[in-house]
Amino acid sequence: MGRDAGRRSRRRTREARPLSRREYDETDVRVRPARRTRPRTKTRPAHDDAESAMVVSVDRGRWGCALAGDPDRIVVAMRARELGRTPIVVGDQVDLVGDLSGRRDTLARIVRVQPRGTVLRRTADDTDAYERVVVANAEQLLIVVALADPPPRAGFVERTMAAAYAGGLQPVLCLTKSDLADPDQFAALFAELDLPVVLGGQSAPLEPVLELVRGRLSALLGHSGVGKSTLVNRLVPDADRAVGTVSGVGKGRHTSTQSVALPLVAGGWVIDTPGVRSFGLAHITPDDVIAAFADLSTAIEDCPRGCTHLGPPADPECALDTLDNTRRVAAVRRLLTALATNDTW
């Protein structure tokens, strides 16, 4: 009873006090526990012990990486949180930390992406502002074209050449199915551009292609069904890339759905890319293409501002018209014209 009487007494005392003059004591203090045991810092580790590697495959947020470019030292890595949404593509040189053993169910972390020496970009079409990086750091681009079934498209070759020149890659025309049509006629369309041409079909000797890619990082690009995967299987017998068929209307089945870098026995890598039906160039300007030709890049310095270098009537004062090599200028202007045309193939 004494305890209950005391509670009633204290309650009457509190009720008797004016609300504006309430007295506080230490029992009213509520101290929140600290959220962290140490202050947060923006300083990030330097990762001085990180090892360099080349990205050889990409699959759903996981990257296959060859440590020091060694195909026998493949590790799977995730992107470090501090990189955010930094795009990482096949061919990128990256720095890794964490578990680099390559054992099953282990993950390393990509903490840095090194600056790219070359880059092959494309957009979905010429109105799409979003650039998609196809391949990084490739030295050359093999544009694989079938001479028949499906028929070759000069416009596609010209557009991919423009993308290669703008990205710092050396384009190479690789013709397949030469047993169905004469390769000289199609190759002659690009004679004035000094475009290397090589035969890569099943009936053609493989050594010229091997000589071209040996010891280098090369990317292969082409429509579905032109024999690109067949060529990759000849270059890398253990690759076992899927081979598809071509329908009666010339549209192949996409047999390669992910880019992947494959090691060559004699040294070097080939990057097999998925088949494409269009190649947007919204990110490329005429000056980017002209810059790849030393004998023309100096001349355009005298062109008026905004010149598209297409010549009359669009550009009546284009400085390219003052050059003697009119056939070369005409060939380059075909590349520039192709920038304005992006058909589906």
C-alpha positions in Angstrom: 0.0 0.0 0.0 2.9 2.3 0.7 4.2 2.1 -2.8 0.8 2.8 -4.4 0.3 5.8 -2.1 3.6 7.2 -3.1 2.8 6.9 -6.8 -0.5 8.7 -6.3 1.3 11.4 -4.4 3.8 12.0 -7.2 1.0 12.0 -9.8 -0.9 14.7 -7.9 2.3 16.7 -7.6 2.9 16.6 -11.3 -0.7 17.5 -12.1 -0.5 20.5 -9.7 2.6 22.0 -11.5 1.9 24.5 -14.4 2.8 23.0 -17.7 5.0 26.0 -18.7 7.1 25.6 -15.5 7.8 21.9 -15.6 11.1 21.0 -14.1 13.4 18.5 -15.9 16.1 16.3 -14.3 18.5 13.7 -15.6 15.7 11.1 -15.9 14.3 13.0 -18.8 17.5 12.6 -20.9 17.5 10.0 -23.6 20.9 9.4 -25.2 20.8 7.7 -28.6 23.5 5.0 -29.2 26.1 5.9 -31.9 25.5 4.4 -35.3 29.1 3.8 -36.2 32.1 2.9 -34.1 34.4 5.2 -36.2 33.8 8.3 -38.4 33.2 7.8 -42.1 36.0 8.9 -44.5 36.1 9.5 -48.2 39.6 8.2 -48.4 39.8 5.1 -50.5 42.5 2.5 -50.5 45.2 2.9 -53.2 45.3 -0.8 -54.1 49.0 -0.6 -54.8 49.1 -4.4 -54.8 46.5 -4.8 -57.6 47.4 -7.0 -60.5 46.7 -6.1 -64.1 44.6 -8.2 -66.4 42.7 -8.2 -69.7 38.9 -8.6 -69.7 38.1 -11.6 -72.0 34.4 -12.2 -71.3 31.4 -10.5 -69.8 28.4 -12.3 -68.3 25.7 -10.8 -66.1 27.8 -8.6 -63.9 30.8 -10.9 -63.9 33.9 -10.4 -65.9 36.4 -13.1 -66.9 39.9 -11.7 -66.7 43.3 -13.0 -67.9 46.0 -12.1 -65.4 48.9 -10.4 -67.2 47.2 -11.4 -70.4 47.9 -15.1 -69.7 45.1 -17.3 -71.1 46.1 -20.0 -68.5 45.4 -17.6 -65.6 41.7 -16.8 -65.9 39.9 -15.4 -62.8 36.3 -14.2 -62.4 35.8 -10.7 -61.0 33.1 -8.3 -60.0 33.1 -4.6 -60.3 34.2 -2.8 -57.1 31.6 -0.5 -55.5 33.7 2.6 -56.0 33.6 2.2 -59.8 29.8 2.7 -59.8 28.5 1.9 -63.2 31.7 2.4 -65.1 31.4 0.4 -68.4 33.8 -2.6 -68.7 34.0 -4.4 -72.0 36.1 -7.2 -73.6 39.6 -5.9 -74.3 39.7 -3.5 -71.3 42.9 -3.5 -69.2 41.9 -3.6 -65.5 43.5 -3.9 -62.1 42.3 -6.7 -59.7 42.5 -7.3 -56.0 41.1 -10.0 -53.8 41.1 -13.8 -54.5 43.2 -14.2 -57.7 43.5 -18.0 -57.4 40.9 -18.6 -60.1 39.4 -21.5 -58.0 35.8 -22.3 -58.5 33.3 -20.1 -56.6 35.9 -17.4 -55.9 35.6 -13.7 -56.9 38.2 -11.0 -57.4 37.3 -7.3 -57.6 38.0 -4.9 -60.5 39.2 -1.7 -58.8 40.5 0.3 -61.8 40.0 0.5 -65.5 43.0 1.6 -67.4 42.7 4.3 -70.2 41.8 2.7 -73.5 44.2 2.9 -76.5 41.5 2.3 -79.1 37.7 1.8 -78.8 35.1 0.5 -81.2 31.8 2.2 -80.6 28.4 2.0 -82.2 24.8 3.2 -81.6 21.6 1.4 -82.2 20.9 3.9 -85.0 21.9 7.3 -86.1 19.3 9.0 -83.9 20.4 7.2 -80.7 22.6 9.3 -78.5 23.7 6.4 -76.3 27.0 4.9 -77.4 27.7 1.3 -76.9 31.4 0.3 -76.6 31.8 -2.9 -78.5 35.5 -3.6 -78.0 38.4 -1.9 -76.3 42.1 -1.8 -77.1 41.9 -3.9 -80.3 44.6 -3.1 -82.8 42.6 -4.1 -85.9 39.1 -4.8 -86.9 38.4 -7.7 -89.3 35.2 -6.8 -91.2 33.9 -10.3 -92.1 31.7 -10.2 -95.3 30.2 -13.0 -97.3 30.4 -12.7 -101.1 27.1 -14.5 -101.4 24.3 -15.9 -99.2 23.8 -13.2 -97.8 25.1 -10.9 -100.5 27.7 -8.3 -99.6 26.7 -4.8 -98.6 29.3 -2.1 -99.4 27.4 0.4 -97.2 27.9 -1.7 -94.1 31.6 -2.1 -94.8 32.0 1.7 -95.3 30.2 2.4 -92.0 32.3 -0.1 -90.0 35.4 1.3 -91.6 34.4 4.8 -90.5 33.9 3.5 -86.9 37.3 1.8 -87.0 39.1 4.9 -88.2 37.4 7.1 -85.6 38.3 4.7 -82.9 41.9 4.2 -83.8 41.6 0.6 -85.3 43.0 -0.6 -88.6 40.2 -2.0 -90.6 40.7 -5.2 -92.6 38.2 -6.6 -95.1 37.9 -10.4 -94.6 35.9 -12.1 -97.4 34.2 -15.5 -97.0 32.4 -17.8 -99.4 34.8 -17.0 -102.2 33.9 -20.2 -103.8 30.4 -18.7 -104.6 31.6 -15.4 -106.2 34.6 -13.5 -107.4 36.2 -11.6 -104.5 38.1 -9.1 -106.8 35.0 -7.3 -107.9 33.8 -6.4 -104.4 37.3 -5.7 -103.1 37.9 -3.2 -106.0 35.3 -0.9 -104.4 37.8 -0.1 -101.7 41.0 -0.1 -103.6 41.6 3.7 -103.2 41.3 3.4 -99.4 44.4 1.1 -99.0 42.1 -1.4 -97.2 43.9 -4.7 -96.6 41.9 -7.6 -98.0 42.1 -11.3 -97.0 40.1 -14.4 -97.8 38.7 -16.2 -94.7 36.3 -18.8 -96.1 36.4 -22.5 -95.5 37.8 -23.1 -99.0 40.6 -20.5 -98.6 44.0 -21.2 -97.0 44.0 -20.1 -93.3 47.7 -19.0 -93.2 47.1 -15.4 -94.6 44.6 -14.7 -91.8 46.8 -16.3 -89.2 49.7 -14.1 -90.3 47.5 -11.1 -89.9 46.2 -11.8 -86.4 49.3 -13.5 -84.9 50.6 -11.6 -81.8 47.9 -9.0 -82.0 44.5 -8.2 -80.4 42.0 -8.4 -83.3 38.2 -8.0 -83.3 35.9 -9.7 -85.8 32.7 -8.0 -86.8 30.0 -9.0 -89.3 26.4 -9.9 -90.0 24.9 -13.1 -88.8 25.5 -16.0 -91.1 28.5 -14.7 -93.0 30.8 -17.4 -91.6 32.4 -15.4 -88.8 32.0 -18.1 -86.2 33.3 -20.7 -88.7 36.4 -18.6 -89.2 36.9 -18.3 -85.4 36.6 -22.1 -85.0 39.4 -22.5 -87.7 41.6 -19.9 -85.9 40.9 -21.3 -82.4 40.0 -25.0 -82.8 39.0 -25.3 -79.1 36.7 -22.3 -79.3 33.6 -24.4 -80.4 31.6 -21.3 -81.3 28.1 -22.0 -82.4 27.5 -22.0 -86.2 24.1 -21.0 -87.6 22.3 -21.1 -90.9 21.1 -18.3 -93.2 17.5 -18.0 -94.2 16.2 -17.6 -97.7 15.9 -13.8 -97.3 19.5 -13.4 -96.2 19.0 -12.9 -92.5 21.1 -15.2 -90.4 20.5 -16.4 -86.9 22.5 -14.7 -84.2 25.0 -17.5 -83.3 27.2 -15.5 -81.0 25.3 -13.6 -78.3 28.3 -12.3 -76.2 31.7 -10.9 -77.1 34.6 -13.1 -76.0 38.3 -12.9 -76.5 39.9 -16.2 -77.5 43.7 -16.9 -77.4 45.6 -18.0 -80.4 48.1 -20.8 -80.2 50.8 -18.7 -81.8 50.1 -15.7 -79.6 47.6 -12.9 -79.7 43.8 -12.9 -79.2 40.8 -12.7 -81.5 37.5 -11.1 -80.2 34.4 -12.7 -81.6 31.5 -10.2 -81.4 27.8 -10.9 -81.8 26.3 -10.6 -85.3 24.9 -7.1 -86.1 22.0 -6.0 -88.3 22.8 -2.2 -88.1 25.7 -0.1 -87.1 24.7 3.4 -85.9 27.3 6.2 -86.1 25.6 9.0 -84.2 28.9 9.6 -82.3 31.1 10.1 -85.4 31.7 13.4 -87.3 33.1 13.8 -90.8 36.3 15.2 -89.3 36.8 12.0 -87.3 37.0 10.0 -90.5 39.2 12.4 -92.5 41.7 12.5 -89.6 42.6 8.8 -90.4 44.0 9.8 -93.7 47.2 11.8 -93.3 47.2 13.2 -96.9 43.7 14.5 -96.4 43.6 15.7 -92.8 45.9 18.6 -93.5 43.9 19.8 -96.4 40.6 20.2 -94.5 42.2 22.8 -92.3 41.4 25.3 -95.1 37.7 24.2 -95.2 35.0 26.7 -94.0 33.4 26.1 -90.7 30.7 23.4 -90.7 32.0 21.8 -93.9 30.9 18.2 -94.3 33.6 17.5 -97.0 31.1 16.1 -99.4 31.9 18.6 -102.1 29.5 20.5 -104.4 26.7 21.3 -104.2 26.6 20.7 -100.4 30.1 22.1 -99.8 31.2 24.2 -102.8 34.3 25.5 -101.0 35.6 22.2 -99.6 39.4 22.1 -99.7 39.4 18.5 -100.7 38.5 19.6 -104.2 41.9 21.3 -104.6 43.8 18.0 -104.3 45.1 16.1 -107.3 44.2 12.6 -106.1 40.5 12.8 -107.0 39.9 9.0 -106.9 41.0 8.8 -103.3 38.9 11.9 -102.4 35.9 10.2 -104.0 36.5 7.0 -102.1 36.7 8.8 -98.8 33.6 10.8 -99.7 31.7 7.5 -100.1 32.6 6.8 -96.4 31.2 10.2 -95.4 28.1 9.5 -97.4 27.7 6.2 -95.6 27.5 8.1 -92.3 24.1 9.4 -93.4 22.7 6.0 -94.2 21.9 3.3 -91.7 19.8 0.6 -93.2 19.0 -2.6 -91.5 20.8 -5.5 -93.1 
